[in-house]
Amino acid sequence: MGGSVENDFFRVGECDGQKIIDGEQVPLVLTPAATSAECGGGGGEALAAALRARREWVEEKVVANSGVLLRGFGVLDAADFDAVVDALGWPDIRYVGPAPRTHVHGRVWTANEGPLDEFIYYHHEMVLIKEFPGKVILFCEVPPPEGGETPFVPSFRVTERVLEEFPDMVEELDEKGLRYTFTALSKNDTKSMRGRGWEDAFATSDKAEAEKRARALGMEVEWLPDGGVKTILGPRKLTRVFPGRRGRRMWFNTMVGMHGKELSSATAADGAEIPAAFVRRCGEIIEEESIQFRWEKGDVLILDNLATLHGRRPSLPPRRVLVATCK
């Protein structure tokens, strides 16, 4: 099949909001080939079979285009989506983070269950954990009537632009590293987009075991009088370069999302404060580089988590987007 985009099952389509970056369509939109008997009416099962037969090709496209949107294949529900995830062949990786989530089926979970009227800020999934996903796969089961897009950002573009404006600051923070703190409750609070309790996050109610698991993930903990916990992570790099991605320097951090917040902080690893004006400008650049499209029922979006930050726009209900995270 080689490097060709179109084949007997897939055709290249378009979606609102997509961009051409370094000659590549972002995201690459794949739709059913109109004359393909293989995909006609087959829904998620036919898509899963096609992906299983083309695993290497699909991975090439995800890496080359940073994201692939599969649209129009009739993926109906969590079971269909789970079959699609399994067909891609990437090993599962358990989510660790502050977002409240619920297991749905197989490798499928709800995406962040925090209030729909709140914006979930751009992030690489599990960016602060030692082992993070290579791919994040999202499925739209119920598209929202308004809003609720999942904007994503080619991470290298952020680094390029911030380097143009603040070269010394970028190199200084990359050399020092970043230190993050985050405070979590004991139990889940679905009224907050960062309301996952530490018992759920560490899959234990035993503090000693939670500390052991936290250390394995690369974090230290401080127990709080109210039963909550403060997690401390660092030093972490500001940018990273990953194999197979054209030597691009990714903005692989969550500085903007955690800096100066009520439950979190981001400083230089030596404790020095990061200038608020610098953080604010970085946030503006991230937003300016964002890409988004309107969800349609059955959409499956595969993001290269090493190359893209993603978030969630505020939404009117109902909205149901499911997720799987893969190595």
C-alpha positions as CSV (number, residue, x, y, z in Angstrom):
1,M,0.0,0.0,0.0
2,G,3.0,2.2,0.5
3,G,2.6,5.9,1.3
4,S,-0.5,6.5,-0.8
5,V,-3.4,8.0,1.2
6,E,-6.4,6.6,-0.7
7,N,-7.0,2.9,-1.3
8,D,-9.8,0.4,-1.8
9,F,-11.4,1.2,1.5
10,F,-10.6,4.8,2.4
11,R,-10.9,8.1,0.6
12,V,-9.6,11.5,1.7
13,G,-12.4,13.8,2.8
14,E,-12.5,17.2,4.4
15,C,-13.8,18.8,7.6
16,D,-14.3,22.3,8.8
17,G,-11.3,23.9,10.5
18,Q,-8.6,21.7,9.1
19,K,-5.3,23.2,8.2
20,I,-2.4,22.4,5.9
21,I,0.8,22.3,7.9
22,D,4.2,21.5,6.2
23,G,2.2,20.1,3.3
24,E,0.1,17.8,5.3
25,Q,-3.7,17.9,6.0
26,V,-4.3,18.2,9.7
27,P,-6.3,16.3,10.6
28,L,-6.2,13.8,7.7
29,V,-9.9,13.0,7.1
30,L,-10.7,9.5,5.9
31,T,-14.1,8.5,4.7
32,P,-15.5,5.3,3.1
33,A,-14.5,4.7,-0.5
34,A,-17.8,5.2,-2.4
35,T,-17.4,2.0,-4.5
36,S,-16.1,-0.2,-1.8
37,A,-18.3,-3.2,-1.1
38,E,-15.9,-4.0,1.8
39,C,-17.1,-1.0,3.9
40,G,-20.7,-0.6,2.6
41,G,-23.1,-0.9,5.5
42,G,-20.6,-2.7,7.7
43,G,-20.4,-0.1,10.5
44,G,-17.8,-0.5,13.2
45,E,-17.1,-4.2,12.3
46,A,-16.1,-3.4,8.7
47,L,-14.0,-0.5,9.8
48,A,-12.3,-2.6,12.4
49,A,-11.5,-5.3,9.8
50,A,-10.1,-2.6,7.4
51,L,-7.9,-1.1,10.1
52,R,-6.6,-4.5,11.2
53,A,-5.5,-5.2,7.7
54,R,-3.8,-1.8,7.4
55,R,-2.3,-1.2,10.8
56,E,1.1,0.0,9.6
57,W,-0.4,2.3,7.0
58,V,-2.7,3.9,9.6
59,E,0.1,4.5,12.1
60,E,2.1,6.2,9.3
61,K,-0.8,8.6,8.7
62,V,-1.3,9.3,12.3
63,V,2.3,10.3,12.8
64,A,2.6,12.1,9.5
65,N,-0.6,14.2,10.0
66,S,-0.6,14.4,13.8
67,G,-4.3,13.3,13.7
68,V,-6.6,11.2,11.6
69,L,-10.4,11.7,11.6
70,L,-12.4,8.6,10.6
71,R,-15.8,9.8,9.5
72,G,-18.9,8.2,8.0
73,F,-18.2,4.6,8.9
74,G,-21.3,4.0,11.0
75,V,-19.5,3.4,14.4
76,L,-22.5,3.3,16.7
77,D,-21.6,2.7,20.3
78,A,-18.9,1.8,22.8
79,A,-18.7,-1.9,21.7
80,D,-18.2,-0.8,18.1
81,F,-15.5,1.7,19.2
82,D,-13.8,-0.9,21.4
83,A,-13.5,-3.1,18.3
84,V,-12.0,-0.3,16.4
85,V,-9.4,0.4,19.2
86,D,-8.6,-3.3,19.4
87,A,-8.1,-3.5,15.6
88,L,-5.4,-0.8,15.7
89,G,-3.2,-3.1,17.7
90,W,-1.7,-0.6,20.1
91,P,-1.4,-1.8,23.7
92,D,-3.6,-0.3,26.3
93,I,-2.3,2.2,28.9
94,R,-4.2,3.0,32.1
95,Y,-5.2,6.6,32.5
96,V,-3.7,8.4,35.5
97,G,-4.7,12.0,36.0
98,P,-7.2,14.4,37.6
99,A,-10.1,14.0,35.2
100,P,-13.2,12.1,36.6
101,R,-13.9,9.2,34.2
102,T,-16.0,6.0,34.1
103,H,-15.2,2.7,32.5
104,V,-17.7,1.9,29.8
105,H,-16.7,-1.2,27.8
106,G,-13.5,-3.1,27.2
107,R,-10.8,-0.5,26.7
108,V,-13.3,2.4,26.5
109,W,-13.9,5.1,29.1
110,T,-15.8,8.3,29.3
111,A,-13.8,11.4,28.5
112,N,-13.6,14.0,31.2
113,E,-16.9,14.1,33.1
114,G,-16.5,17.6,34.4
115,P,-19.2,20.2,33.8
116,L,-19.9,20.7,30.2
117,D,-20.0,24.5,30.6
118,E,-16.2,24.6,31.5
119,F,-13.3,24.7,29.0
120,I,-10.8,21.9,29.5
121,Y,-7.4,23.4,28.8
122,Y,-5.0,22.1,26.2
123,H,-2.7,19.2,27.3
124,H,-0.8,16.2,26.1
125,E,-2.5,13.3,27.8
126,M,-0.6,12.3,31.0
127,V,2.2,14.6,30.1
128,L,3.6,14.6,33.7
129,I,3.6,10.8,34.1
130,K,6.7,8.8,33.3
131,E,4.7,6.5,31.0
132,F,2.3,8.4,28.8
133,P,0.1,7.4,25.8
134,G,1.4,7.5,22.3
135,K,-2.1,7.7,20.9
136,V,-5.4,9.1,22.2
137,I,-8.5,7.8,20.4
138,L,-11.8,9.6,20.8
139,F,-15.3,8.6,19.6
140,C,-18.4,10.8,19.4
141,E,-21.4,8.8,20.4
142,V,-23.7,11.8,21.0
143,P,-22.7,15.1,19.3
144,P,-23.6,18.2,21.3
145,P,-26.2,20.6,19.9
146,E,-23.7,23.5,20.3
147,G,-20.0,23.8,21.2
148,G,-18.2,20.8,22.7
149,E,-15.5,20.6,20.0
150,T,-12.2,18.9,20.9
151,P,-9.7,21.4,19.7
152,F,-6.1,20.2,19.2
153,V,-2.8,21.9,18.6
154,P,0.3,20.8,16.6
155,S,2.7,21.0,19.5
156,F,5.8,21.9,17.5
157,R,4.2,25.0,16.2
158,V,3.9,26.3,19.7
159,T,7.6,25.7,20.4
160,E,8.6,27.4,17.1
161,R,6.5,30.5,17.8
162,V,7.5,30.8,21.5
163,L,11.1,30.4,20.6
164,E,10.8,33.3,18.1
165,E,9.5,35.6,20.9
166,F,11.2,34.3,24.0
167,P,14.3,32.2,23.0
168,D,16.2,32.8,26.3
169,M,13.3,31.9,28.5
170,V,12.6,28.7,26.6
171,E,16.2,27.6,26.8
172,E,16.4,28.5,30.5
173,L,13.3,26.6,31.5
174,D,14.3,23.6,29.4
175,E,17.6,23.5,31.1
176,K,16.2,24.0,34.6
177,G,13.1,21.9,34.1
178,L,9.6,22.6,35.5
179,R,8.1,21.6,38.9
180,Y,4.4,21.0,39.2
181,T,2.0,20.6,42.2
182,F,-1.6,19.4,42.1
183,T,-4.0,18.9,45.0
184,A,-6.6,16.1,44.8
185,L,-9.5,15.2,47.1
186,S,-9.9,11.7,48.6
187,K,-13.1,10.9,46.7
188,N,-14.2,11.8,43.1
189,D,-16.0,15.1,42.5
190,T,-17.7,15.1,39.1
191,K,-18.7,18.7,39.6
192,S,-15.1,19.6,38.8
193,M,-13.2,18.9,35.6
194,R,-10.2,18.0,37.8
195,G,-12.3,16.3,40.4
196,R,-10.8,12.8,40.3
197,G,-10.0,11.6,43.9
198,W,-6.6,10.1,44.7
199,E,-8.3,6.8,45.7
200,D,-9.6,6.4,42.2
201,A,-6.4,7.7,40.6
202,F,-4.1,5.3,42.4
203,A,-6.7,2.5,42.6
204,T,-6.4,2.1,46.3
205,S,-7.6,3.6,49.6
206,D,-4.4,2.7,51.4
207,K,-2.1,5.7,51.8
208,A,1.1,3.6,51.9
209,E,0.2,1.8,48.7
210,A,-0.8,5.1,47.1
211,E,2.6,6.6,48.0
212,K,4.3,3.5,46.4
213,R,2.3,3.8,43.3
214,A,2.8,7.6,43.1
215,R,6.6,7.1,43.3
216,A,6.4,4.5,40.5
217,L,4.7,7.2,38.4
218,G,7.4,9.7,39.2
219,M,5.7,11.9,41.8
220,E,6.0,12.6,45.5
221,V,3.0,13.1,47.8
222,E,2.1,15.2,50.8
223,W,-1.0,14.2,52.8
224,L,-3.4,17.0,53.8
225,P,-5.5,17.4,57.0
226,D,-8.8,17.1,55.0
227,G,-7.8,13.6,53.6
228,G,-6.7,15.0,50.3
229,V,-3.2,14.8,48.8
230,K,-0.8,17.2,47.2
231,T,1.3,15.6,44.4
232,I,4.6,17.0,43.4
233,L,6.2,16.3,40.1
234,G,9.5,17.4,38.6
235,P,11.8,18.3,37.2
236,R,10.0,17.9,33.8
237,K,11.2,19.2,30.5
238,L,9.5,22.2,28.7
239,T,10.0,20.7,25.3
240,R,10.8,17.2,23.9
241,V,11.9,15.7,20.6
242,F,10.5,12.2,19.8
243,P,11.7,9.7,17.2
244,G,10.0,9.6,13.8
245,R,8.6,13.1,14.0
246,R,11.0,15.1,11.7
247,G,13.1,16.3,14.7
248,R,10.2,18.6,15.7
249,R,10.6,20.1,19.2
250,M,7.2,19.5,20.9
251,W,5.7,21.8,23.6
252,F,5.5,18.8,25.9
253,N,4.4,20.5,29.1
254,T,1.3,21.7,31.0
255,M,2.8,25.0,32.3
256,V,0.0,27.2,31.0
257,G,-2.8,24.9,32.3
258,M,-1.4,24.6,35.8
259,H,0.4,27.9,36.4
260,G,-1.2,30.0,39.2
261,K,-4.4,28.0,39.6
262,E,-6.3,27.3,42.8
263,L,-5.4,23.6,42.9
264,S,-2.2,23.5,40.9
265,S,1.1,25.4,40.3
266,A,3.9,25.4,37.8
267,T,7.3,26.9,38.6
268,A,10.9,26.4,37.5
269,A,12.3,23.3,39.1
270,D,14.5,25.5,41.3
271,G,11.4,27.2,42.7
272,A,11.8,30.4,40.7
273,E,8.5,31.9,39.5
274,I,7.7,31.9,35.8
275,P,6.7,35.4,34.6
276,A,2.9,35.7,34.2
277,A,3.3,37.7,31.0
278,F,5.3,34.8,29.5
279,V,2.7,32.2,30.5
280,R,-0.1,34.4,29.2
281,R,1.6,34.9,25.8
282,C,2.2,31.1,25.5
283,G,-1.5,30.6,26.1
284,E,-2.4,33.0,23.3
285,I,-0.1,31.2,20.9
286,I,-1.5,27.9,21.8
287,E,-5.1,29.1,21.1
288,E,-4.0,30.8,17.8
289,E,-2.6,27.5,16.6
290,S,-5.6,25.4,17.5
291,I,-7.6,23.3,15.1
292,Q,-11.2,22.2,15.7
293,F,-14.1,20.7,13.8
294,R,-17.8,20.0,14.7
295,W,-18.3,16.5,16.0
296,E,-20.6,14.2,14.0
297,K,-22.1,11.0,15.4
298,G,-19.8,8.1,14.8
299,D,-16.6,10.2,14.3
300,V,-13.4,8.5,15.5
301,L,-10.4,10.9,16.0
302,I,-6.9,9.4,16.5
303,L,-4.4,11.8,17.9
304,D,-0.7,11.4,18.1
305,N,-0.3,12.3,21.7
306,L,3.4,13.0,21.3
307,A,2.6,15.7,18.7
308,T,-0.7,17.3,19.8
309,L,-2.2,19.0,22.7
310,H,-6.0,18.7,23.0
311,G,-8.8,20.2,25.0
312,R,-12.6,20.6,25.2
313,R,-14.8,23.6,24.3
314,P,-17.7,24.4,26.6
315,S,-20.9,22.6,25.4
316,L,-24.6,22.5,25.6
317,P,-25.9,19.0,26.7
318,P,-26.1,16.3,25.7
319,R,-22.6,15.4,24.7
320,R,-21.0,12.0,25.0
321,V,-17.5,11.4,23.8
322,L,-15.6,8.3,24.7
323,V,-11.9,7.7,24.9
324,A,-9.2,5.0,24.8
325,T,-5.5,5.6,25.6
326,C,-2.8,3.5,23.9
327,K,0.9,3.1,24.1
